[in-house]
Amino acid sequence: MERMDSFRPMRASLSPDDAVISRYSHSILETHKDATDDPPCSAGQVYDPDLGGYRPQRFSLASTGTSISWNPFDINSVSPRSSTSSYASIASLSSIYSTGQTPPPFLNGSKHSSYTTQQKLRSTAPPTPVFQRLPPAIYDCILVHLRAFHEEASSLSCQTCSLRDLASLALVSRKWDKAVRPRLYEKIHIVGNDAPLQLKKYKMKSGVRLKLLRRTLRERRVLAQYVVEFKPPRLHPDTELLGKDIIDQVASIVMSCPNLERLVGFYPIYNHEFDRLTHALSTRRKLKEHMWIMGENSAITRRSLKQLPPGLMDYEQVDSFLRYHQSWTSLTTLFLHSHNSGILERDVFSTVLHQLPSLQHLSISNFDIDDFDDIILQDLPTLQSLRLQDLQGVTYRGLSDFARSPSAQNLRSLSLVHLDIAYLSTITNLLLYLQSLTRFTLVQESSPLTEPDELIFQPIVGSRTLSYLHWDILHPGPANANLASSISANGFPALRTIRAPSDHDGLLQSLCRPRATVVLPSDKYSKAYRLAAAAASSTSPSRTPLSLNLFEARKAAQQRIDDRKKQVSFRVTVEEEGEMIEYYDFEDFVGTIGSRISYSLEPDVPGSDDALIDVGDLLGGAREAAPRDGCTGLWNAANPSGKKWWCHTERWRYRGEDLGGFFEGVGRMWGWEAS
C-alpha cells in the first residue's frame, strides 16, 4: 500500500496511451507474478525466470479496482510524467537483447499495440461530410454552371454578383476553398466605376479596386499564378488625366501574373514611346492575344514633312517594337490597327509577323499604302484567319496572287472589308484556290463587275467547303444576281448561313429556308438608339449608314415576307361526292422549301445596328462608364441577408470579350447586352 500510495498522485495525469498499453500488458505479466519468491532488486521491479531478468511490478489500486502498469519497453508511449519509472527499466530491456533471449510477446508488436488502439479510437469518429468526399470534377462542374448562370446573355446578374457568390463558396469549407480559389482568380473582370464608399474610404479618385487587387497579388504569389485573363475598367473621357496612373496600375498587376494569357477590354494607344504596360506585356511568355493601336508620333510627323517613306521610324523605335515580340512564342492572335495616321513601316510588318511562331489569327486595318501593300500581303506567314480592312495598298491583283500562294492554303476564315475589289474574278479565285475556307466576309460599296471579254460559266463563284457567307454590297449591281445564280447552280454545296444586309431585291433571301419573321423583338424599342447611331455614322467618311444599319435590312426583309403572305401559294379543296364542301388557302412565302441555307440578319455584337464588328466597338467605353439599366444586385433581393448583402454600385452587365469574333462572327463577340 505504501508503493500504491506513492503512485496515487500520478493516476490523474496518466497518459491515455500508457493506460491502454498497461491494460493489455497486465495480462501478460500476471502469469509470471508468483513464479519466484525472490525479492525485487529495486523498487518497482521483480525477477522473472522465464524472462531471465527483471520485469516491472504491477501495482493495483484496490480503492478503485483499476490496475495500472507502466511499460518501459514502448518508448513511443512514454509520457513526460511517467519518465522516472520508464527510464529506470530500460537497462532490463538491454540485458534481454544482449543475452540473446526471446523477448516477451508484447515487444514483438502484438495485436494490442498502441497503433491498433489508436485506429480503433479513430473509427469511432463521426463520418466525413458528403461534400468533402466528392471528387474535384464535381466541384468544377458546379462552378462552371454557376458562372454560366451569371454570365449568360439572358442573365440579370453581373460580374460583381458572380465574384460575391464565389467568395461565399470559398468560406464554406477548406474543400470548397481549394476548388473555388483557382476559379476565382482565373478570370478577373473589373467592370464599371468604383463604389463611392470605397473612394471615400481610401481617399482616391479612381482605381481603388485595382490597387487592392495589386496588393493581394503581390502578397500572395500563389494566387497570382492562377490569373490567366484580366480585364481592367475601361478608360472614360472624364478620366483621361488619370489615364497614365491607371495604365501604370494595370502594368504592375500584369507584372504580378506570370501565367497571364489575355488582357481584354483595355487597349491604350501606342505612339512608339515607352510605357510600362507595353513593357509588362512583352515579358509575359504565355500571352496569346494582343492588339496594337498605333497612334501618331510627333517626331515621325515632323520627319514625314521632310522625307518620304521608308525611313520615317528611327532605329530606336524599330528596335523597341521588334523586341516587344521576342518573348511572345505562344501568341496566336494579333491585331494591328492604325489610329489617326499611325505608322508602321513595311519592313517592320514583315519582320514582326515572321517572328511569331504560333500566330494563327491576324487582323490588319486602316494602314496607308506606304505601310502595307501587295508585297507584304504575299509575304504573310501561314495563317488560319485573316481580316484585311481599309487598306489602300491592297489591290484585286494582289488578292488573286495571294490566293495562289502556299501560305494561304490553310486559311479557314477570310474577311475583306472596304477594299473596293473591282472584278468578280478576284473573288472567284479566292474561293476556288482556298480549299480550306469555311467563312468568307465581303463588305464594300461598289459592286464587283465581270472583266471585259471574259467567258462566263455557271457557277461564276463557288466553294466546296464554305459554310458561312457575309455578303454586303451597298450599291445595287450584278454582284447579288451573280451570287444568286451560283447558289442555284449548286456552287456552294456546304453553305449553311448567309447574311446579306444589302439584299436589295431579295434574291438571296428567296434561295434560303423560309422564315415567318425576321425582325427582332428589340427592334421596336431601339428607335432612339438607332437614330443616334445613324447620326454618329453619318459624320464618319468611312461608314455609310445604309450598309451597316441592320434594322433597315430586317425591316425590308420582313416587308417582303408580309407582301408575299397576301398571295395564295396553293389551295386545298375538300370535296364530297363531287361537290366542294370547303377549301383552305395557304399563304405564300419567301424562300425555298428544302433549302439548307438559313437567312440571318443578326449582328456580331448583340444589340448593335452594325452587322460587322469593328475595332471601335472594342475601344469605346461609354456604356461601361455610364451604364443604362445596369445591374445593382436587385435580382437577388429575396436573399434573407437583406439589402446590405445583394446591393452594389450599378455596373454594366459585361459578358466577356473574345477577339476571335473578328474572324468567327456571330456568337463569338457577346460582350455587349442588347439594349
C-alpha positions, 0 to 999 in steps of 0.5 A: 500500500505504501508503493500504491500510495506513492503512485496515487498522485500520478493516476490523474495525469496518466497518459491515455496511451500508457493506460491502454498499453498497461491494460493489455500488458497486465495480462501478460505479466500476471502469469509470471507474478508468483513464479519466484519468491525472490525479492525485487532488486529495486523498487518497482521491479521483480525477477522473472525466470522465464524472462531471465531478468527483471520485469516491472511490478504491477501495482493495483489500486484496490480503492478503485479496482483499476490496475495500472502498469507502466511499460518501459519497453514502448518508448513511443508511449512514454509520457513526460510524467511517467519518465522516472519509472520508464527510464529506470527499466530500460537497462532490463530491456538491454540485458534481454537483447544482449543475452540473446533471449526471446523477448516477451510477446508484447515487444514483438508488436502484438495485436494490442499495440498502441497503433491498433488502439489508436485506429480503433479510437479513430473509427469511432469518429463521426463520418466525413461530410458528403461534400468533402468526399466528392471528387474535384470534377464535381466541384468544377462542374458546379462552378462552371454552371454557376458562372454560366448562370451569371454570365449568360446573355439572358442573365440579370446578374453581373460580374460583381454578383458572380465574384460575391457568390464565389467568395461565399463558396470559398468560406464554406469549407477548406474543400470548397476553398481549394476548388473555388480559389483557382476559379476565382482568380482565373478570370478577373473582370473589373467592370464599371466605376468604383463604389463611392464608399470605397473612394471615400474610404481610401481617399482616391479618385479612381482605381481603388479596386485595382490597387487592392487587387495589386496588393493581394497579388503581390502578397500572395504569389500563389494566387497570382499564378492562377490569373490567366485573363484580366480585364481592367475598367475601361478608360472614360473621357472624364478620366483621361488625366488619370489615364497614365496612373491607371495604365501604370496600375494595370502594368504592375498587376500584369507584372504580378501574373506570370501565367497571364494569357489575355488582357481584354477590354483595355487597349491604350494607344501606342505612339512608339514611346515607352510605357510600362504596360507595353513593357509588362506585356512583352515579358509575359511568355504565355500571352496569346492575344494582343492588339496594337493601336498605333497612334501618331508620333510627333517626331515621325510627323515632323520627319514625314514633312521632310522625307518620304517613306521608308525611313520615317521610324528611327532605329530606336523605335524599330528596335523597341517594337521588334523586341516587344515580340521576342518573348511572345512564342505562344501568341496566336492572335494579333491585331494591328490597327492604325489610329489617326495616321499611325505608322508602321513601316513595311519592313517592320510588318514583315519582320514582326509577323515572321517572328511569331511562331504560333500566330494563327489569327491576324487582323490588319486595318486602316494602314496607308499604302506606304505601310502595307501593300501587295508585297507584304500581303504575299509575304504573310506567314501561314495563317488560319484567319485573316481580316484585311480592312481599309487598306489602300495598298491592297489591290484585286491583283494582289488578292488573286496572287495571294490566293495562289500562294502556299501560305494561304492554303490553310486559311479557314476564315477570310474577311475583306472589308472596304477594299473596293475589289473591282472584278468578280474574278478576284473573288472567284479565285479566292474561293476556288484556290482556298480549299480550306475556307469555311467563312468568307466576309465581303463588305464594300460599296461598289459592286464587283463587275465581270472583266471585259471579254471574259467567258462566263460559266455557271457557277461564276463563284463557288466553294466546296467547303464554305459554310458561312457567307457575309455578303454586303454590297451597298450599291445595287449591281450584278454582284447579288444576281451573280451570287444568286445564280451560283447558289442555284447552280449548286456552287456552294454545296456546304453553305449553311448561313448567309447574311446579306444586309444589302439584299436589295431585291431579295434574291438571296433571301428567296434561295434560303429556308423560309422564315415567318419573321425576321425582325427582332423583338428589340427592334421596336424599342431601339428607335432612339438608339438607332437614330443616334447611331445613324447620326454618329455614322453619318459624320464618319467618311468611312461608314455609310449608314445604309450598309451597316444599319441592320434594322433597315435590312430586317425591316425590308426583309420582313416587308417582303415576307408580309407582301408575299403572305397576301398571295395564295401559294396553293389551295386545298379543296375538300370535296364530297361526292363531287361537290366542294364542301370547303377549301383552305388557302395557304399563304405564300412565302419567301424562300425555298422549301428544302433549302439548307441555307438559313437567312440571318440578319443578326449582328456580331455584337448583340444589340448593335445596328452594325452587322460587322464588328469593328475595332471601335466597338472594342475601344469605346467605353461609354456604356461601361462608364455610364451604364443604362439599366445596369445591374445593382444586385436587385435580382437577388433581393429575396436573399434573407441577408437583406439589402446590405448583402445583394446591393452594389454600385450599378455596373454594366452587365459585361459578358466577356470579350473574345477577339476571335469574333473578328474572324468567327462572327456571330456568337463569338463577340457577346460582350455587349447586352442588347439594349 
